[in-house]
């Protein structure tokens, strides 16, 4: 419940062009405040008087002091870096302070969000490339592409109202995204425990059967070092699927691909070729085949293992 006379928390960040780090830093703070039912106001300015009056200052002001809710990294020498060498930007500084609270004390959830979302954003804000364009010059779009789409164009230059509106739109959007990612991280860590238990309790570890929908990321995190695992049989919405394990964590190459004759086949044709009566579909890349039943998916994996 929000009481009508409760003082709003004043959050100040810089005016002008915005970036993913200040947007996500504001998203983190506002998510925390919303969970507490506390009202807030975001002001974009470089006015030193307003900065000093603020309850929380993000990406401006030249001070990093979590004790007074000051989170800037633009001062001489920056605001430190992680053990892996990625310097902190505003998002990382705020996440260090508020991430443990949003993660409900789970160090695993905190670290998962930091690795997947916070560090990549901090790296790029500090001019560190974490991916390379292809030979044809195609680069990742991702979060920074979305943020760039909301920047003022040359026709909108000087339109502060549009810029502020775009900033708030992105803070609201990425706050919801961060909230969802926290939930997904919790679920993912629970699934990791399930995968470990299935692995430990399976005699023939070449095929593991998991009676749930499971993400490739969770599988790789547990099974990357267990190279004997070739296929996973698991849920696929209302169906079941046989899923080939990846050869390496950062590769799309399969440890053992599904049969070449199955590639791209579906329906009756796939059922006849595979010999599995309820077979539904096999991906062209031969990493996934779907059947209507658990038994069907299991049979597909067994056939692929022998092939």
N, C-alpha and C positions, 0 to 999 in steps of 0.2 A: 504493500500500500504506500502510495506517495502522498504525504500530507501537504496541503496547499500552501503552507507558510514555511516549508522547509527551504533553507538556503540552497541555491544551486551551486554545485561545484564548478568553479571556473577553470576551464582547460584552455590554455593558450598554446598555439603553434604558429609557425611563421606564415606570413602572407606570400603572395606571388605564386610561382609554379609549385605544385605539390608532387610528391613522390610516394612510392609504395611504402617507404619506411615510416613517414609521418602519418599516412592514412592508417596503416595497420597498428601503429602505436596508439592512435586515437581510438581505433576500433577495440583494442585490448582494454584500454581504460574504461571506455563506455560500456563494454560488456560487463566488466566487473561492477561498475556502478549500477547498471540495470539489474543485475542479479541481487544487489542489495536494496533495490527500490529507491535509489538516491537520484534526484534530478541533477542535471548538469547543463552547462552551456559551453559551446566551443567558439572561441574567438581566434581569428587568423590575423595576426598583426606582428609588427616588429617594434612597436612602441615600448620602450623600456619601462615606462611607468605602468602600463598594463601588464607587462611581463612580471614585474615585481609584485603586483597585486594578485596574480594568479595562484590558484591552489595547486595546479599541476601545469608544468611547462614542458613542451615536447618539441625537440628538434630546433630549438632557438634559445638564445640567452647565454650561451657559452659556458654553461655549468652542468656538470653531472654530479648529482648528489641525491641518491634515492631517499635519504632521510627527510629531505624537504621537497620531494617529488619534482626534481629538476632532471630532465633527461635529454641532454644535448651531447653531440659528439663532434661539433665543429670547432671547438677550442684547440689551441696549439697542443699537439701531441695526441689529440683525439680522446677517446674514452676507454682505451684498452682493446684487447683482442682475445679471442678464444685460443685454446691450446692448439687448435688446428691452423691458426694464422688468420682467420677471418675477423676483421675488426668489427666492433660494435657500431651499429647505426641506432637511430632512435627506437626502432622496433625491438631490437635486441636488448637495449637497456631497459625498456618498459617490460619486456617479457621476463627478464631476470627478476624484476621486482614483483610483478603481478601474475606471471605465469604459474608459479607454485600455488597461488590462491585459486586461479581458474582451473588448475589441474586437480583440485581437491586433495592436494598433498601427494599425488602420485608422481614420483620421480620419473617413472617410465613414460607417462603421458606427457609430462613437461619436456623431456628429452626428445620424444617423438615429434612433437610440434616444432621444437627448436630446430631439429635436423631437417625436417621436410619443408618448413615454411619460413621460419625466422632467419636462419642462416643464409639461405639463397637471396632473400630480400636485402639483408644487411650487406652481403658480398657485393651485389650489383650497385647498391647505393654508394659503396666505397670504391667503386671502379675496378672490382675484381670479377673477371669473367669466369663463369662456372660451366659454360657450354660453348661449343664452337659451331659456326655456321657450316653448312654442307658446301661441297664444291660448287654447287649452283647458286650459292649465296642466300639460301633460305635459312632464316633464324627462327628461334622459338618466339612465339607470340606471348602466351602466358599472361601472368598478372601484370607485368610491366606494359604489355600491349593494351590491356584493358585500361590501366591508369592513363596511358598516353592518349587513348581515344577520348578521354574526358577533359584533356587540357584545352585551354582556349586556342583556337586557330588564329591565324594572322588577321582574319576578318573580325575576330572577337577580342583582339588585344585591347587591354584597358577596361574590359567589361568585368568589374569586380563581382557584380551580383551573380553573373553566370559562373564565374570561377568558384565562388563560395558555395553556390548551389550544387555544382558538380562535386566539390570536395565532400560535402555532407552526404550526398547520394552514395559516394564510394565508401565513406566511413560506415554508413548504415548497411550497405551490401556486404562489405568485408567483415563487419561485426557478426552478421548472421552466418557467414561462411566460416569464420573462426569458431563460432559456437558449434556448428555442425562438425567441424574437423576435430574438436575436442571429444565430441560424442563418438565419432568414428574411431578415434584413437583408442578410447576406452574399449570399444567393441573389438577392435583389432587385437589388442593385447589379450583379451579374453580368448580370442580365436587362436592366438599363438600357444596358449596353454593347452587348448584342445588338440592342436596339431602335434605338440610334443607328446601328449598322452597317447594319441593314436599311433604315433611312430613307436613309442616304447612298447605298446601292447600288440603290435603287428608282427607276426612271425616272419612272413615273406614280405620284406620291406620294399620290394620292387614296385608293388602297387599298394597305395594307402587309400583307405576308404573313409571319407569324412562326411557324415550325414547332414551337412549344412552347406550353404553358399559360402565360399571361401575366396578371398582375394589372392591374386598372384603375389602381391607384396608380402603378405603374411606367410605364404608358403615358402618363398625365397628366404625370408628372414630366418626361418627355422631349419629348412632343408638344404640350404646352399652347401653346407659342409657334409651332408649325407648323400653322396653321389650315387649310391645304389638305388635310390628312389627314382623310378622312371615315369610313373603315371599316378595321378590322383583321380579317384572316383568321388564325385561330390554332387551336391544339388546344383541345378541350373534353373532357377525359378520353379516352375511346376514340373520340370523334367530333371534328368540327371546327365552328367557329362563325364567323359574321360579326358583328362587334361594332362598334356605332356609337361614334365618339369623342364625348366630352363637350364641350359648347360652351365651358365654363369649368372650371377646376380644382375649384372648390367648388360646382359645379352638377350636377344630374342631367339637365339639358336636353341633347339631342343636337344635334350640328352638322347632321346630316341623319338623320332617323328612317327606319326601315324602312317599307315601304308600309303604309298603314292597313288594307288588306284582309288583311294577314298577321297582325294582332294576335290573339294567343291561339290561333291555329290550330296543329294538330299532325297528325302521321301522314299518312294518305292525303289528307285534306282539304287540308292545307298543301302537300303535293307537287303536287296538282292546281292549286291557286290560284297557286302560285309558278312552276310549270313546271319545278321541279327535282325529279327523280324520287326522290332519296334525302333530301329535306328532312324534318326530324324535328319541329321545334317553333319557334315564334316567340313571344317574350315579349310580354305585353300592352302593356308600355311601349315596345315597338318599338325597343329598344336592342340586342337580341340575337336571332339566328336560328341554329339548329343544323341541320347536315346530317351524314350518315354519313361523307362523304369530303371531302378537301381541295377537290377540284374542285367539289363541290356547294356548299360554303360560299363558295368564290370566286364561283360563279355567282350566289348570293344577293346578295353584296355588289355585283356588277356590275349586277344588275337594280335594286337599291335606289339605286345611284348615278345611274342613268338616269331613275328615277322622279320 
